Amino acid sequence: MASSVSSMVSTTLLLITICTLSSLLSVASAATEEGRTRPFKRVYAFGDSFTDTGNTQNAEGPSGFGHVSNSPYGTTFFNHSTNRYSDGRLVIDFVAEALSLPYLPPYRHSKGNDTFGVNFAVAGSTAINHLFFVKHNLSLDITPQSIQTQMIWFNRYLESQDCQESKCNDFDDTLFWFGEIGVNDYAYTLGSTVSDETIRKLAISSVSGALQTLLEKGAKYLVVQGLPLTGCLTLSMYLAPPDDRDDIGCVKSVNNQSYYHNLVLQDKLQEFRKQYPQAVILYADYYDAYRTVMKNPSKFGFKETFNVCCGSGEPPYNFTVFATCGTPNATVCSSPSQYINWDGVHLTEAMYKVISSMFLQGNFTQPPFNFLLGKKERVG
């Protein structure tokens, strides 16, 4: 009997040891996997509504953006509104997924869940300081935040971390994602006497100042999105005369704004590459990525290029500025994944997914995103 009990104890101890070892190996394997699939420990994002993951929802405005808190915003993926300007995820969300990181919390509502980064982008934000629009009596500008505001938030955030200056500037494991910003600057001056050239000059100067601030602080991995094909957004199609069209049926004058803006931005990034050779600076070509989709939408699963999924129900685009998505009179389509335009100003999750894939796995960043990852792996 004693021998039998001893045998049972030995067997039990052996099983416990095996289970413990198995558990330890699983943990080690998971840790190894995490180390392999998580090249960056955190991401800091900047931009406007194409990148905003919830900063709009705050007491300081903008006052006219409350509809984004309503259904059907967010219903495709999150099943409720997250104050993202889409039916689901944005480019920055797919970036986080690709880097095995959680979705970035908005700065104004981070509440301690900022271990893996923060999103400072805010809808309606401009590149040029808000006072410029006030000075020119451009009442369309209902958003007081600009890229300078976001940089102030970023500095406040770093200060709140109670770290020494040298530690705050240790960005070896940080990816800076600079989402598109500048579209609102052109939009807010529509119909005014302020020229595109003036906006382009001031906007690029402001964006350059923000980028240089990050580089001076020690940013080593930086992705900068250009402006998208804004002439293909439903709002542009709705407002522009029918004879203002380009070879893919979009608004030529508006696309030209983005095109020339992007050329100047790329020149500036090339200057920064020479000035900061230790940094990897990628240009994400939103314009050409979007244009590639528009030239062959069915290849990417899209059937509707200009009609909005969520809108007024009125022809020709299911869109009016008086019954936008999220308001009581708006309706929503049954298949958002077949639409490029979500609400007339922003894109569907399906389109953001395609664009992000073109950035992360395709040839629409210069240099390629894999180059950045390879450099990070080599440098550590």
VOKEFI-180697 format. One record per residue (C-alpha): x, y, z; residue in one letter; chain; residue number from 1. Coordinates in nm, 3 decimals. Layout:
<rs>
         u         v         w   rest   kette    nr
         X         Y         Z      a       A   NUM
...
</rs>
This chain:
<rs>
         u         v         w   rest   kette    nr
     0.000     0.000     0.000      m       A     1
     0.281     0.240     0.097      a       A     2
     0.458     0.153    -0.227      s       A     3
     0.140     0.227    -0.423      s       A     4
     0.094     0.564    -0.251      v       A     5
     0.458     0.650    -0.314      s       A     6
     0.416     0.564    -0.679      s       A     7
     0.105     0.782    -0.705      m       A     8
     0.286     1.076    -0.541      v       A     9
     0.581     1.037    -0.775      s       A    10
     0.351     1.026    -1.077      t       A    11
     0.163     1.334    -0.956      t       A    12
     0.485     1.526    -0.898      l       A    13
     0.605     1.427    -1.244      l       A    14
     0.281     1.552    -1.402      l       A    15
     0.304     1.880    -1.209      i       A    16
     0.664     1.923    -1.324      t       A    17
     0.569     1.854    -1.686      i       A    18
     0.276     2.096    -1.665      c       A    19
     0.496     2.363    -1.505      t       A    20
     0.764     2.321    -1.768      l       A    21
     0.502     2.330    -2.041      s       A    22
     0.357     2.647    -1.894      s       A    23
     0.700     2.810    -1.872      l       A    24
     0.779     2.712    -2.229      l       A    25
     0.447     2.860    -2.344      s       A    26
     0.522     3.187    -2.166      v       A    27
     0.872     3.195    -2.313      a       A    28
     0.735     3.117    -2.656      s       A    29
     0.474     3.391    -2.624      a       A    30
     0.740     3.637    -2.513      a       A    31
     0.957     3.540    -2.807      t       A    32
     0.663     3.573    -3.043      e       A    33
     0.577     3.914    -2.900      e       A    34
     0.934     4.029    -2.938      g       A    35
     0.934     3.909    -3.297      r       A    36
     0.601     4.062    -3.399      t       A    37
     0.614     4.388    -3.202      r       A    38
     0.895     4.597    -3.354      p       A    39
     0.778     4.912    -3.174      f       A    40
     0.671     4.952    -2.813      k       A    41
     0.452     5.250    -2.885      r       A    42
     0.305     5.476    -3.154      v       A    43
     0.231     5.848    -3.138      y       A    44
    -0.014     5.972    -3.402      a       A    45
    -0.107     6.318    -3.530      f       A    46
    -0.347     6.445    -3.794      g       A    47
    -0.711     6.528    -3.860      d       A    48
    -1.039     6.331    -3.880      s       A    49
    -0.882     6.065    -4.105      f       A    50
    -0.666     5.969    -3.805      t       A    51
    -0.870     6.088    -3.502      d       A    52
    -0.974     5.798    -3.275      t       A    53
    -1.189     6.009    -3.042      g       A    54
    -1.036     6.347    -2.957      n       A    55
    -1.336     6.525    -3.108      t       A    56
    -1.549     6.419    -2.812      q       A    57
    -1.451     6.686    -2.562      n       A    58
    -1.599     6.991    -2.396      a       A    59
    -1.395     7.242    -2.599      e       A    60
    -1.542     7.152    -2.937      g       A    61
    -1.570     7.140    -3.225      p       A    62
    -1.938     7.211    -3.165      s       A    63
    -2.065     7.099    -3.504      g       A    64
    -1.925     6.747    -3.498      f       A    65
    -2.164     6.582    -3.251      g       A    66
    -2.318     6.355    -3.515      h       A    67
    -2.011     6.130    -3.509      v       A    68
    -2.114     6.012    -3.163      s       A    69
    -2.431     5.867    -3.312      n       A    70
    -2.508     5.542    -3.491      s       A    71
    -2.423     5.418    -3.753      p       A    72
    -2.068     5.547    -3.696      y       A    73
    -1.853     5.257    -3.581      g       A    74
    -2.112     4.986    -3.644      t       A    75
    -1.910     4.776    -3.891      t       A    76
    -1.637     4.682    -3.645      f       A    77
    -1.690     4.830    -3.299      f       A    78
    -2.071     4.787    -3.299      n       A    79
    -2.108     5.140    -3.160      h       A    80
    -1.965     5.487    -3.216      s       A    81
    -1.612     5.540    -3.093      t       A    82
    -1.604     5.895    -3.234      n       A    83
    -1.405     5.771    -3.531      r       A    84
    -1.517     5.925    -3.860      y       A    85
    -1.600     5.599    -4.031      s       A    86
    -1.810     5.286    -3.996      d       A    87
    -1.512     5.112    -3.835      g       A    88
    -1.135     5.121    -3.823      r       A    89
    -0.906     5.385    -3.969      l       A    90
    -0.560     5.356    -4.126      v       A    91
    -0.398     5.415    -3.787      i       A    92
    -0.599     5.123    -3.642      d       A    93
    -0.471     4.887    -3.910      f       A    94
    -0.120     5.016    -3.845      v       A    95
    -0.160     4.929    -3.476      a       A    96
    -0.286     4.581    -3.567      e       A    97
     0.007     4.524    -3.803      a       A    98
     0.249     4.618    -3.523      l       A    99
     0.071     4.388    -3.273      s       A   100
    -0.027     4.689    -3.062      l       A   101
    -0.364     4.791    -2.913      p       A   102
    -0.565     5.064    -3.081      y       A   103
    -0.434     5.406    -2.984      l       A   104
    -0.643     5.590    -2.725      p       A   105
    -0.725     5.955    -2.797      p       A   106
    -0.514     6.194    -2.592      y       A   107
    -0.814     6.364    -2.435      r       A   108
    -0.959     6.034    -2.313      h       A   109
    -0.654     5.812    -2.261      s       A   110
    -0.728     5.749    -1.889      k       A   111
    -0.408     5.559    -1.821      g       A   112
    -0.438     5.315    -2.114      n       A   113
    -0.150     5.484    -2.292      d       A   114
     0.122     5.224    -2.241      t       A   115
     0.149     5.157    -2.613      f       A   116
     0.102     5.510    -2.740      g       A   117
    -0.138     5.800    -2.780      v       A   118
    -0.332     5.957    -3.065      n       A   119
    -0.322     6.338    -3.077      f       A   120
    -0.511     6.376    -3.408      a       A   121
    -0.835     6.573    -3.389      v       A   122
    -1.111     6.610    -3.647      a       A   123
    -1.135     6.942    -3.825      g       A   124
    -0.779     7.025    -3.731      s       A   125
    -0.579     7.249    -3.960      t       A   126
    -0.211     7.274    -4.036      a       A   127
    -0.222     7.654    -4.012      i       A   128
    -0.284     7.814    -3.674      n       A   129
    -0.651     7.886    -3.597      h       A   130
    -0.589     8.260    -3.561      l       A   131
    -0.520     8.283    -3.935      f       A   132
    -0.877     8.179    -4.013      f       A   133
    -1.019     8.407    -3.746      v       A   134
    -0.824     8.698    -3.891      k       A   135
    -0.969     8.632    -4.238      h       A   136
    -1.321     8.590    -4.101      n       A   137
    -1.351     8.234    -4.232      l       A   138
    -1.642     8.120    -4.018      s       A   139
    -1.637     7.769    -4.165      l       A   140
    -1.346     7.698    -3.934      d       A   141
    -1.529     7.573    -3.626      i       A   142
    -1.233     7.374    -3.501      t       A   143
    -0.988     7.568    -3.284      p       A   144
    -0.722     7.296    -3.289      q       A   145
    -0.429     7.292    -3.533      s       A   146
    -0.114     7.085    -3.563      i       A   147
     0.046     7.334    -3.322      q       A   148
    -0.223     7.241    -3.069      t       A   149
    -0.137     6.875    -3.111      q       A   150
     0.230     6.949    -3.049      m       A   151
     0.134     7.135    -2.730      i       A   152
    -0.067     6.829    -2.623      w       A   153
     0.231     6.606    -2.703      f       A   154
     0.465     6.817    -2.491      n       A   155
     0.215     6.818    -2.205      r       A   156
     0.186     6.443    -2.234      y       A   157
     0.563     6.397    -2.212      l       A   158
     0.575     6.628    -1.910      e       A   159
     0.298     6.427    -1.742      s       A   160
     0.515     6.116    -1.761      q       A   161
     0.745     6.255    -1.486      d       A   162
     1.055     6.161    -1.678      c       A   163
     1.385     6.335    -1.720      q       A   164
     1.448     6.515    -2.048      e       A   165
     1.692     6.250    -2.167      s       A   166
     1.446     5.969    -2.095      k       A   167
     1.158     6.153    -2.259      c       A   168
     1.368     6.184    -2.572      n       A   169
     1.446     5.813    -2.590      d       A   170
     1.228     5.728    -2.888      f       A   171
     1.425     5.428    -3.014      d       A   172
     1.117     5.204    -2.986      d       A   173
     0.860     5.461    -3.094      t       A   174
     0.693     5.502    -3.432      l       A   175
     0.564     5.850    -3.510      f       A   176
     0.268     5.837    -3.749      w       A   177
     0.193     6.179    -3.897      f       A   178
    -0.148     6.142    -4.059      g       A   179
    -0.264     6.365    -4.339      e       A   180
    -0.334     6.724    -4.239      i       A   181
    -0.402     7.028    -4.455      g       A   182
    -0.723     6.930    -4.634      v       A   183
    -0.926     7.140    -4.392      n       A   184
    -0.705     7.443    -4.456      d       A   185
    -0.803     7.444    -4.823      y       A   186
    -1.166     7.360    -4.747      a       A   187
    -1.209     7.642    -4.496      y       A   188
    -1.089     7.899    -4.751      t       A   189
    -1.330     7.784    -5.024      l       A   190
    -1.483     8.089    -5.191      g       A   191
    -1.251     8.333    -5.012      s       A   192
    -0.981     8.556    -5.155      t       A   193
    -0.708     8.351    -4.986      v       A   194
    -0.511     8.175    -5.260      s       A   195
    -0.413     7.808    -5.275      d       A   196
    -0.051     7.920    -5.292      e       A   197
    -0.086     8.105    -4.962      t       A   198
    -0.246     7.805    -4.793      i       A   199
     0.016     7.570    -4.934      r       A   200
     0.304     7.787    -4.818      k       A   201
     0.167     7.839    -4.466      l       A   202
     0.046     7.481    -4.422      a       A   203
     0.376     7.324    -4.532      i       A   204
     0.565     7.566    -4.308      s       A   205
     0.350     7.469    -4.010      s       A   206
     0.373     7.095    -4.078      v       A   207
     0.748     7.125    -4.129      s       A   208
     0.780     7.299    -3.795      g       A   209
     0.595     7.017    -3.620      a       A   210
     0.802     6.750    -3.793      l       A   211
     1.125     6.929    -3.708      q       A   212
     1.016     6.951    -3.344      t       A   213
     0.972     6.573    -3.337      l       A   214
     1.305     6.513    -3.509      l       A   215
     1.484     6.751    -3.272      e       A   216
     1.331     6.562    -2.980      k       A   217
     1.491     6.244    -3.112      g       A   218
     1.225     6.082    -3.331      a       A   219
     1.397     5.812    -3.536      k       A   220
     1.109     5.643    -3.717      y       A   221
     0.859     5.872    -3.882      l       A   222
     0.581     5.811    -4.137      v       A   223
     0.425     6.118    -4.298      v       A   224
     0.106     6.083    -4.500      q       A   225
     0.043     6.312    -4.794      g       A   226
    -0.301     6.455    -4.871      l       A   227
    -0.548     6.207    -5.024      p       A   228
    -0.729     6.239    -5.355      l       A   229
    -0.964     6.500    -5.203      t       A   230
    -1.133     6.576    -5.534      g       A   231
    -1.283     6.226    -5.525      c       A   232
    -1.461     6.280    -5.192      l       A   233
    -1.836     6.310    -5.232      t       A   234
    -1.848     6.659    -5.081      l       A   235
    -1.612     6.783    -5.352      s       A   236
    -1.824     6.622    -5.623      m       A   237
    -2.138     6.771    -5.469      y       A   238
    -2.003     7.128    -5.456      l       A   239
    -1.801     7.154    -5.778      a       A   240
    -1.947     7.236    -6.121      p       A   241
    -1.986     6.935    -6.355      p       A   242
    -1.722     7.063    -6.597      d       A   243
    -1.451     7.056    -6.329      d       A   244
    -1.345     6.693    -6.369      r       A   245
    -1.023     6.500    -6.432      d       A   246
    -0.947     6.177    -6.617      d       A   247
    -1.096     5.957    -6.341      i       A   248
    -1.411     6.164    -6.301      g       A   249
    -1.309     6.349    -5.983      c       A   250
    -1.292     6.724    -5.922      v       A   251
    -0.979     6.839    -6.104      k       A   252
    -0.924     7.170    -5.920      s       A   253
    -0.943     7.007    -5.577      v       A   254
    -0.717     6.718    -5.672      n       A   255
    -0.468     6.972    -5.804      n       A   256
    -0.459     7.135    -5.459      q       A   257
    -0.358     6.804    -5.303      s       A   258
    -0.117     6.715    -5.581      y       A   259
     0.090     7.035    -5.560      y       A   260
     0.072     7.035    -5.181      h       A   261
     0.218     6.685    -5.178      n       A   262
     0.501     6.779    -5.413      l       A   263
     0.617     7.054    -5.178      v       A   264
     0.577     6.825    -4.876      l       A   265
     0.794     6.558    -5.038      q       A   266
     1.065     6.812    -5.113      d       A   267
     1.061     6.916    -4.748      k       A   268
     1.088     6.555    -4.631      l       A   269
     1.391     6.508    -4.856      q       A   270
     1.553     6.806    -4.687      e       A   271
     1.484     6.650    -4.348      f       A   272
     1.640     6.320    -4.457      r       A   273
     1.963     6.504    -4.533      k       A   274
     1.943     6.710    -4.214      q       A   275
     1.863     6.411    -3.990      y       A   276
     2.041     6.110    -4.148      p       A   277
     1.995     5.905    -3.831      q       A   278
     1.616     5.910    -3.880      a       A   279
     1.407     5.699    -4.117      v       A   280
     1.145     5.928    -4.273      i       A   281
     0.879     5.767    -4.491      l       A   282
     0.637     5.947    -4.720      y       A   283
     0.302     5.765    -4.740      a       A   284
     0.155     5.844    -5.081      d       A   285
    -0.215     5.872    -5.000      y       A   286
    -0.280     6.045    -5.332      y       A   287
    -0.146     5.770    -5.560      d       A   288
    -0.282     5.492    -5.341      a       A   289
    -0.632     5.640    -5.360      y       A   290
    -0.593     5.705    -5.733      r       A   291
    -0.491     5.343    -5.792      t       A   292
    -0.816     5.230    -5.632      v       A   293
    -1.024     5.481    -5.829      m       A   294
    -0.875     5.361    -6.160      k       A   295
    -0.991     5.003    -6.096      n       A   296
    -1.233     4.997    -5.800      p       A   297
    -1.374     4.651    -5.869      s       A   298
    -1.027     4.501    -5.826      k       A   299
    -1.045     4.610    -5.463      f       A   300
    -1.407     4.504    -5.411      g       A   301
    -1.573     4.844    -5.453      f       A   302
    -1.892     4.907    -5.651      k       A   303
    -1.967     5.264    -5.541      e       A   304
    -1.697     5.523    -5.594      t       A   305
    -1.884     5.850    -5.528      f       A   306
    -2.214     5.760    -5.363      n       A   307
    -2.200     5.768    -4.984      v       A   308
    -2.296     5.468    -4.776      c       A   309
    -2.443     5.684    -4.500      c       A   310
    -2.634     5.992    -4.613      g       A   311
    -2.952     6.172    -4.708      s       A   312
    -3.094     5.938    -4.969      g       A   313
    -3.099     6.218    -5.225      e       A   314
    -2.953     6.180    -5.575      p       A   315
    -2.706     6.183    -5.728      p       A   316
    -2.472     6.086    -5.444      y       A   317
    -2.705     6.000    -5.154      n       A   318
    -2.566     6.318    -4.998      f       A   319
    -2.660     6.668    -4.886      t       A   320
    -2.489     6.887    -4.631      v       A   321
    -2.821     6.922    -4.446      f       A   322
    -2.877     6.554    -4.370      a       A   323
    -2.534     6.408    -4.309      t       A   324
    -2.459     6.071    -4.157      c       A   325
    -2.551     6.048    -3.789      g       A   326
    -2.840     6.292    -3.814      t       A   327
    -3.203     6.170    -3.779      p       A   328
    -3.288     6.183    -4.151      n       A   329
    -2.982     5.995    -4.274      a       A   330
    -2.992     5.636    -4.397      t       A   331
    -2.718     5.376    -4.419      v       A   332
    -2.636     5.119    -4.688      c       A   333
    -2.642     4.746    -4.621      s       A   334
    -2.292     4.676    -4.762      s       A   335
    -2.040     4.941    -4.651      p       A   336
    -1.751     4.728    -4.779      s       A   337
    -1.864     4.800    -5.136      q       A   338
    -1.841     5.175    -5.085      y       A   339
    -1.535     5.400    -5.087      i       A   340
    -1.709     5.702    -4.934      n       A   341
    -1.869     5.661    -4.592      w       A   342
    -2.031     5.996    -4.515      d       A   343
    -1.920     6.223    -4.799      g       A   344
    -1.608     6.356    -4.629      v       A   345
    -1.455     6.039    -4.484      h       A   346
    -1.393     5.688    -4.610      l       A   347
    -1.527     5.346    -4.519      t       A   348
    -1.335     5.098    -4.309      e       A   349
    -1.297     4.889    -4.625      a       A   350
    -1.121     5.174    -4.804      m       A   351
    -0.901     5.253    -4.505      y       A   352
    -0.806     4.886    -4.492      k       A   353
    -0.704     4.886    -4.858      v       A   354
    -0.504     5.208    -4.818      i       A   355
    -0.326     5.084    -4.505      s       A   356
    -0.233     4.761    -4.682      s       A   357
    -0.090     4.962    -4.970      m       A   358
     0.118     5.156    -4.720      f       A   359
     0.233     4.864    -4.507      l       A   360
     0.275     4.588    -4.764      q       A   361
     0.270     4.770    -5.096      g       A   362
     0.481     5.022    -5.279      n       A   363
     0.304     5.339    -5.170      f       A   364
     0.555     5.462    -4.916      t       A   365
     0.895     5.598    -5.007      q       A   366
     1.105     5.421    -4.895      p       A   367
     0.895     5.104    -4.839      p       A   368
     0.760     5.036    -4.491      f       A   369
     0.959     4.711    -4.485      n       A   370
     1.274     4.922    -4.515      f       A   371
     1.176     5.101    -4.194      l       A   372
     1.107     4.771    -4.018      l       A   373
     1.437     4.628    -4.140      g       A   374
     1.627     4.930    -4.015      k       A   375
     1.454     4.903    -3.678      k       A   376
     1.544     4.532    -3.655      e       A   377
     1.909     4.601    -3.738      r       A   378
     1.950     4.900    -3.509      v       A   379
     1.733     4.767    -3.228      g       A   380
</rs>
